[in-house]
Amino acid sequence: MAHQTGQGISDLVKKGILLIGLIVVLVAAVIVGQHLISNESFVQLIATFGYAGVFVAAIIAGVNVILPVPAAAFTPVFIEAGLTTPLIIISLAAGTLVADLIGYLIGHTSRELLAAKHPRVLALTQKVSTKHPVIVVSFVALYAGFVPLPNELILIPLALGGVPWRWLVLPLFFGAIMIQTLLVTGVSALPILM
């Protein structure tokens, strides 16, 4: 019994360290973004690529699960380059959706491997998605809209379980609009708070 309690505390400490690490990475990205505003050549580069550059940055940030730095952290640079907030948000959301599709395809193409190695996990995800599709879609929308972690953490298992992409597109896009709006407006307000 004591071993289980110790392990629970150890897991809690690991999760706390992970959360603190994610916060530190995000704050560091915002600070770097703030310093990039003063670099005229970098701001001009952003202005040259415009919304297409924001879109590509969102794809790269969305696929990068090793160091998940949201492209929204660089909003001050995007704004300094003359881009407007609503179009920044839409570009970020569209790029995030493409990154989500890539994550989904990774899960979808890995189904055969999982079926052979972990048939019970595959059976569970299939059961949940078949019996409770509304809950799955609602969960995806809420996760994508309010959890600042890579969507691939849920998309790969859902793809493995056979959830069709067409069920996920709208919840993911509207969730991306929500999280990008929260991130962009939050990042834009940080210089005022600092």
Protein Blocks (a to p, Z undefined) as FASTA:
>chain_A
ZZmmmmmmmmmmmmmmmmmmmmmmmmmmmmmmmmmmmmmklmmmmmmnmmmlmmmmmmmm
mmmmmlccdfklmmmmmmmnopafklmmmmmmmmmmmmmmmmmmmmmmmmmmmmmmmmml
mmmmmmmmmmmmmlmmmmmmmmmmmpccdfklmmmmmmmnopafklmmmmmmmmmmmmmm
mmmmmmmmmmmmZZ
